[in-house]
C-alpha cells in the first residue's frame, strides 16, 4: 500500500476523519498554520509543499508561476492568463471559484440545507437584519466547496457592484462533507463574511458568503484594506462601493474553504449543476430570470 492509498483509507474512516480535523484546538491550529505557511525559507517551503502533495491532488500546471516564496504563496497562487474560460452570456451567473458543488437548489422559504437532513435558515447565516436576507426568500442557492489543493481566489460572478460586507466572528470547524453531516448549522457557526452585491443587469441582489474553516480563517477582499479573520477586531458592518466585471478577481481565501451563493426568486441552477459536480471559475452556475418572469425587486 502506497502513501496515497493509506491516506485515502484513513480519510474514508468518518469517525477518525472527524476526530483528526475537529476535536483539536481549531482556532489555535489555524493561527499557527497562518504563521507557519508564510515562512520564507526554501527548505521549509519545499518540504511543506511536498507534504501537501502527499495528502492532496495538487496540480500546479496552470499556475502563473512555478516557484513560490512560501507555502502560503503557493496556496494563494494566481492562474496563467486564459487558464479559465468565462461564460459571458449576460443571462448566466458564473461560478466565482473552482469548487465541488455541495447542497444546492431552491431556498424553501428561508430554509436551506448544508447536507441532507441538516437545515439552517437565512437569518442564522446572514444575521437578524431582514434587509440582509429577505431578497433570497424562495430564491436559489449553491454551496461551493474548495478543497485544499484547488485554486483559492474568487471572482465576480457577473458585472456588479459590492455595496456592503458584514463580518461574522465564529469558529473554524472543518467544512468537509463528514463534518457537514454531524455539526448542526455549521456554516452559521463558522467565521464568515456576507458580501452583498447588485448586478448591473436587472439590478438583482446577489450574496456571496465565504465561510472560513480550520486552517482557513482569513479572507482578503481587494476593496477592503484589512484582512478579515479570527483576529479581526474591527467593525462588523462595512459599507463599501466597488465595481467589478464578470470574471474579475475579488479576493482570496488564505487557504481554501466554501463560498455560498444566494440569488433571488426566478434564478435557477444551470444545467449540470448538482451535488457532487465539479465546476471551474467562470462556468455557468445559475441562469437569470427571463425578463417576463422576473419578480419585482
NUTOR-150401 format. One record per residue (C-alpha): residue number from 1; residue in three letters; x, y, z. Coordinates in pm, whole numbers. Example, Ala and Ser with C-alpha at 12.3 -4.5 7.8 and 13.67 -1.06 7.14 Angstrom:
2
(1; 'ALA'; (1230; -450; 780))
(2; 'SER'; (1367; -106; 714))
REM end
This chain:
297
(1; 'UNK'; (0; 0; 0))
(2; 'UNK'; (148; 336; -102))
(3; 'UNK'; (111; 663; 89))
(4; 'UNK'; (-182; 787; -120))
(5; 'UNK'; (-375; 465; -65))
(6; 'UNK'; (-306; 485; 308))
(7; 'UNK'; (-417; 850; 310))
(8; 'UNK'; (-741; 764; 129))
(9; 'UNK'; (-816; 473; 365))
(10; 'UNK'; (-767; 694; 671))
(11; 'UNK'; (-975; 979; 532))
(12; 'UNK'; (-1259; 741; 445))
(13; 'UNK'; (-1293; 643; 811))
(14; 'UNK'; (-1552; 904; 906))
(15; 'UNK'; (-1507; 885; 1284))
(16; 'UNK'; (-1129; 916; 1256))
(17; 'UNK'; (-1155; 1191; 993))
(18; 'UNK'; (-1390; 1393; 1214))
(19; 'UNK'; (-1170; 1339; 1519))
(20; 'UNK'; (-849; 1444; 1341))
(21; 'UNK'; (-997; 1755; 1182))
(22; 'UNK'; (-1230; 1883; 1453))
(23; 'UNK'; (-1152; 1751; 1804))
(24; 'UNK'; (-840; 1965; 1825))
(25; 'UNK'; (-773; 2329; 1922))
(26; 'UNK'; (-913; 2456; 1591))
(27; 'UNK'; (-852; 2829; 1623))
(28; 'UNK'; (-506; 2786; 1778))
(29; 'UNK'; (-405; 2548; 1499))
(30; 'UNK'; (-546; 2787; 1241))
(31; 'UNK'; (-337; 3074; 1380))
(32; 'UNK'; (-26; 2853; 1384))
(33; 'UNK'; (-83; 2742; 1024))
(34; 'UNK'; (-126; 3103; 915))
(35; 'UNK'; (212; 3187; 1070))
(36; 'UNK'; (393; 2874; 955))
(37; 'UNK'; (268; 2889; 596))
(38; 'UNK'; (426; 3232; 546))
(39; 'UNK'; (777; 3130; 649))
(40; 'UNK'; (1004; 3226; 358))
(41; 'UNK'; (1275; 2965; 396))
(42; 'UNK'; (1349; 2735; 99))
(43; 'UNK'; (1373; 2410; 297))
(44; 'UNK'; (1055; 2479; 496))
(45; 'UNK'; (875; 2580; 175))
(46; 'UNK'; (984; 2275; -25))
(47; 'UNK'; (915; 2019; 250))
(48; 'UNK'; (575; 2177; 321))
(49; 'UNK'; (466; 2172; -43))
(50; 'UNK'; (588; 1812; -86))
(51; 'UNK'; (396; 1706; 224))
(52; 'UNK'; (88; 1885; 93))
(53; 'UNK'; (117; 1696; -237))
(54; 'UNK'; (114; 1366; -47))
(55; 'UNK'; (-226; 1445; 105))
(56; 'UNK'; (-395; 1629; -182))
(57; 'UNK'; (-423; 1620; -559))
(58; 'UNK'; (-218; 1937; -602))
(59; 'UNK'; (-188; 2037; -969))
(60; 'UNK'; (23; 2346; -1034))
(61; 'UNK'; (40; 2322; -1413))
(62; 'UNK'; (-199; 2616; -1464))
(63; 'UNK'; (-27; 2837; -1202))
(64; 'UNK'; (111; 3170; -1320))
(65; 'UNK'; (448; 3088; -1163))
(66; 'UNK'; (610; 2760; -1069))
(67; 'UNK'; (845; 2880; -794))
(68; 'UNK'; (687; 3006; -474))
(69; 'UNK'; (823; 3214; -188))
(70; 'UNK'; (639; 3013; 79))
(71; 'UNK'; (365; 2758; 135))
(72; 'UNK'; (122; 3049; 163))
(73; 'UNK'; (240; 3186; -170))
(74; 'UNK'; (151; 2851; -326))
(75; 'UNK'; (-190; 2845; -155))
(76; 'UNK'; (-292; 3182; -300))
(77; 'UNK'; (-132; 3129; -641))
(78; 'UNK'; (-262; 3313; -945))
(79; 'UNK'; (-350; 3139; -1270))
(80; 'UNK'; (-189; 3171; -1610))
(81; 'UNK'; (-380; 3409; -1839))
(82; 'UNK'; (-656; 3217; -2016))
(83; 'UNK'; (-648; 2923; -1773))
(84; 'UNK'; (-1023; 2966; -1713))
(85; 'UNK'; (-1296; 3044; -1966))
(86; 'UNK'; (-1556; 3299; -1854))
(87; 'UNK'; (-1912; 3244; -1974))
(88; 'UNK'; (-2001; 3595; -2092))
(89; 'UNK'; (-2367; 3516; -2166))
(90; 'UNK'; (-2546; 3804; -1986))
(91; 'UNK'; (-2816; 3562; -1871))
(92; 'UNK'; (-2560; 3347; -1688))
(93; 'UNK'; (-2437; 3390; -1332))
(94; 'UNK'; (-2088; 3238; -1341))
(95; 'UNK'; (-1922; 3038; -1067))
(96; 'UNK'; (-1698; 3268; -862))
(97; 'UNK'; (-1446; 2990; -796))
(98; 'UNK'; (-1324; 2641; -870))
(99; 'UNK'; (-1525; 2407; -648))
(100; 'UNK'; (-1713; 2089; -580))
(101; 'UNK'; (-2085; 2167; -564))
(102; 'UNK'; (-2244; 2078; -232))
(103; 'UNK'; (-2608; 2124; -138))
(104; 'UNK'; (-2787; 2345; -392))
(105; 'UNK'; (-3128; 2428; -535))
(106; 'UNK'; (-3428; 2633; -428))
(107; 'UNK'; (-3445; 2812; -95))
(108; 'UNK'; (-3754; 2679; 85))
(109; 'UNK'; (-3895; 2997; 232))
(110; 'UNK'; (-3599; 3097; 448))
(111; 'UNK'; (-3460; 2745; 490))
(112; 'UNK'; (-3165; 2586; 311))
(113; 'UNK'; (-2955; 2275; 369))
(114; 'UNK'; (-2585; 2227; 438))
(115; 'UNK'; (-2635; 1850; 390))
(116; 'UNK'; (-2931; 1612; 375))
(117; 'UNK'; (-3129; 1645; 697))
(118; 'UNK'; (-2920; 1938; 823))
(119; 'UNK'; (-3111; 2262; 759))
(120; 'UNK'; (-3026; 2615; 857))
(121; 'UNK'; (-3208; 2942; 796))
(122; 'UNK'; (-3109; 3260; 620))
(123; 'UNK'; (-3132; 3464; 944))
(124; 'UNK'; (-2894; 3212; 1105))
(125; 'UNK'; (-2641; 3274; 829))
(126; 'UNK'; (-2692; 3641; 741))
(127; 'UNK'; (-2785; 3778; 1081))
(128; 'UNK'; (-3108; 3918; 1219))
(129; 'UNK'; (-3149; 4214; 982))
(130; 'UNK'; (-3436; 4123; 743))
(131; 'UNK'; (-3299; 4360; 477))
(132; 'UNK'; (-2994; 4133; 451))
(133; 'UNK'; (-3173; 3805; 385))
(134; 'UNK'; (-3524; 3896; 264))
(135; 'UNK'; (-3424; 3920; -107))
(136; 'UNK'; (-3338; 3548; -104))
(137; 'UNK'; (-3664; 3411; 37))
(138; 'UNK'; (-3773; 3134; -203))
(139; 'UNK'; (-3465; 3209; -410))
(140; 'UNK'; (-3183; 2985; -532))
(141; 'UNK'; (-2855; 2884; -368))
(142; 'UNK'; (-2542; 2683; -429))
(143; 'UNK'; (-2272; 2564; -190))
(144; 'UNK'; (-1926; 2572; -349))
(145; 'UNK'; (-1658; 2380; -158))
(146; 'UNK'; (-1294; 2449; -233))
(147; 'UNK'; (-1064; 2161; -145))
(148; 'UNK'; (-718; 2238; -9))
(149; 'UNK'; (-547; 2182; -345))
(150; 'UNK'; (-781; 2396; -555))
(151; 'UNK'; (-724; 2746; -686))
(152; 'UNK'; (-823; 2968; -392))
(153; 'UNK'; (-904; 3302; -549))
(154; 'UNK'; (-1261; 3401; -627))
(155; 'UNK'; (-1408; 3626; -891))
(156; 'UNK'; (-1714; 3832; -975))
(157; 'UNK'; (-2000; 3608; -1097))
(158; 'UNK'; (-2140; 3890; -1313))
(159; 'UNK'; (-2095; 4261; -1377))
(160; 'UNK'; (-2186; 4400; -1035))
(161; 'UNK'; (-2123; 4644; -754))
(162; 'UNK'; (-2038; 4544; -399))
(163; 'UNK'; (-2218; 4777; -158))
(164; 'UNK'; (-2182; 4613; 182))
(165; 'UNK'; (-1989; 4345; 371))
(166; 'UNK'; (-2097; 4200; 706))
(167; 'UNK'; (-1834; 4014; 906))
(168; 'UNK'; (-1947; 3741; 1147))
(169; 'UNK'; (-1692; 3616; 1402))
(170; 'UNK'; (-1706; 3246; 1472))
(171; 'UNK'; (-1541; 2907; 1494))
(172; 'UNK'; (-1332; 2718; 1239))
(173; 'UNK'; (-1500; 2378; 1206))
(174; 'UNK'; (-1389; 2172; 909))
(175; 'UNK'; (-1642; 2213; 624))
(176; 'UNK'; (-1589; 1875; 457))
(177; 'UNK'; (-1895; 1652; 392))
(178; 'UNK'; (-1828; 1444; 704))
(179; 'UNK'; (-1847; 1748; 933))
(180; 'UNK'; (-2148; 1889; 746))
(181; 'UNK'; (-2340; 1571; 834))
(182; 'UNK'; (-2252; 1598; 1203))
(183; 'UNK'; (-2233; 1964; 1308))
(184; 'UNK'; (-2571; 2137; 1319))
(185; 'UNK'; (-2578; 2477; 1142))
(186; 'UNK'; (-2205; 2455; 1079))
(187; 'UNK'; (-2188; 2738; 826))
(188; 'UNK'; (-2370; 2964; 1071))
(189; 'UNK'; (-2121; 2885; 1348))
(190; 'UNK'; (-1803; 2947; 1150))
(191; 'UNK'; (-1619; 3268; 1074))
(192; 'UNK'; (-1771; 3420; 759))
(193; 'UNK'; (-1833; 3735; 559))
(194; 'UNK'; (-2154; 3820; 376))
(195; 'UNK'; (-2072; 4012; 57))
(196; 'UNK'; (-2376; 4198; -74))
(197; 'UNK'; (-2368; 4278; -445))
(198; 'UNK'; (-2612; 4409; -702))
(199; 'UNK'; (-2592; 4306; -1066))
(200; 'UNK'; (-2568; 4571; -1335))
(201; 'UNK'; (-2816; 4362; -1535))
(202; 'UNK'; (-3163; 4392; -1386))
(203; 'UNK'; (-3041; 4523; -1051))
(204; 'UNK'; (-3065; 4176; -898))
(205; 'UNK'; (-2913; 4132; -550))
(206; 'UNK'; (-2660; 3850; -520))
(207; 'UNK'; (-2495; 3746; -195))
(208; 'UNK'; (-2161; 3568; -174))
(209; 'UNK'; (-2083; 3420; 166))
(210; 'UNK'; (-1723; 3297; 205))
(211; 'UNK'; (-1710; 3067; 508))
(212; 'UNK'; (-1385; 3002; 692))
(213; 'UNK'; (-1273; 2659; 811))
(214; 'UNK'; (-995; 2504; 1013))
(215; 'UNK'; (-658; 2634; 887))
(216; 'UNK'; (-851; 2878; 665))
(217; 'UNK'; (-983; 3164; 873))
(218; 'UNK'; (-862; 3467; 680))
(219; 'UNK'; (-1017; 3637; 382))
(220; 'UNK'; (-863; 3907; 165))
(221; 'UNK'; (-1108; 4133; -24))
(222; 'UNK'; (-950; 4367; -275))
(223; 'UNK'; (-1175; 4663; -191))
(224; 'UNK'; (-1107; 4647; 184))
(225; 'UNK'; (-774; 4742; 336))
(226; 'UNK'; (-793; 4494; 623))
(227; 'UNK'; (-770; 4115; 643))
(228; 'UNK'; (-1090; 3956; 776))
(229; 'UNK'; (-1040; 3659; 1005))
(230; 'UNK'; (-1029; 3523; 1361))
(231; 'UNK'; (-800; 3809; 1470))
(232; 'UNK'; (-1010; 4082; 1309))
(233; 'UNK'; (-1139; 4325; 1573))
(234; 'UNK'; (-1284; 4599; 1353))
(235; 'UNK'; (-1649; 4687; 1282))
(236; 'UNK'; (-1881; 4409; 1171))
(237; 'UNK'; (-2069; 4626; 922))
(238; 'UNK'; (-1853; 4750; 635))
(239; 'UNK'; (-2030; 4975; 383))
(240; 'UNK'; (-1840; 4999; 56))
(241; 'UNK'; (-1873; 5073; -313))
(242; 'UNK'; (-1668; 4868; -557))
(243; 'UNK'; (-1747; 4776; -916))
(244; 'UNK'; (-1649; 4451; -1089))
(245; 'UNK'; (-1691; 4297; -1430))
(246; 'UNK'; (-1771; 3928; -1469))
(247; 'UNK'; (-1463; 3718; -1405))
(248; 'UNK'; (-1264; 3995; -1234))
(249; 'UNK'; (-1081; 3882; -923))
(250; 'UNK'; (-1248; 3990; -598))
(251; 'UNK'; (-1019; 3833; -339))
(252; 'UNK'; (-896; 3507; -195))
(253; 'UNK'; (-902; 3270; 98))
(254; 'UNK'; (-571; 3231; 271))
(255; 'UNK'; (-605; 2856; 204))
(256; 'UNK'; (-948; 2737; 84))
(257; 'UNK'; (-1296; 2675; 217))
(258; 'UNK'; (-1653; 2732; 99))
(259; 'UNK'; (-1848; 3003; -79))
(260; 'UNK'; (-2227; 3008; -53))
(261; 'UNK'; (-2402; 3186; -342))
(262; 'UNK'; (-2756; 3320; -298))
(263; 'UNK'; (-2981; 3464; -570))
(264; 'UNK'; (-3342; 3585; -557))
(265; 'UNK'; (-3655; 3409; -676))
(266; 'UNK'; (-3654; 3342; -1051))
(267; 'UNK'; (-3291; 3230; -1071))
(268; 'UNK'; (-3237; 2860; -1144))
(269; 'UNK'; (-2933; 2635; -1138))
(270; 'UNK'; (-2759; 2596; -1473))
(271; 'UNK'; (-2781; 2256; -1644))
(272; 'UNK'; (-2542; 2004; -1489))
(273; 'UNK'; (-2514; 2179; -1152))
(274; 'UNK'; (-2591; 1909; -897))
(275; 'UNK'; (-2446; 1797; -565))
(276; 'UNK'; (-2104; 1645; -625))
(277; 'UNK'; (-2041; 1803; -964))
(278; 'UNK'; (-1710; 1982; -1020))
(279; 'UNK'; (-1718; 2337; -1153))
(280; 'UNK'; (-1449; 2582; -1251))
(281; 'UNK'; (-1445; 2955; -1206))
(282; 'UNK'; (-1628; 3123; -1493))
(283; 'UNK'; (-1856; 2832; -1584))
(284; 'UNK'; (-2233; 2874; -1568))
(285; 'UNK'; (-2368; 2831; -1215))
(286; 'UNK'; (-2717; 2982; -1241))
(287; 'UNK'; (-2936; 3145; -1501))
(288; 'UNK'; (-3103; 3483; -1453))
(289; 'UNK'; (-3483; 3505; -1471))
(290; 'UNK'; (-3645; 3559; -1806))
(291; 'UNK'; (-3747; 3928; -1827))
(292; 'UNK'; (-4118; 3850; -1829))
(293; 'UNK'; (-4088; 3628; -1517))
(294; 'UNK'; (-3857; 3844; -1308))
(295; 'UNK'; (-4017; 3938; -974))
(296; 'UNK'; (-4025; 4297; -864))
(297; 'UNK'; (-3716; 4383; -660))
REM end
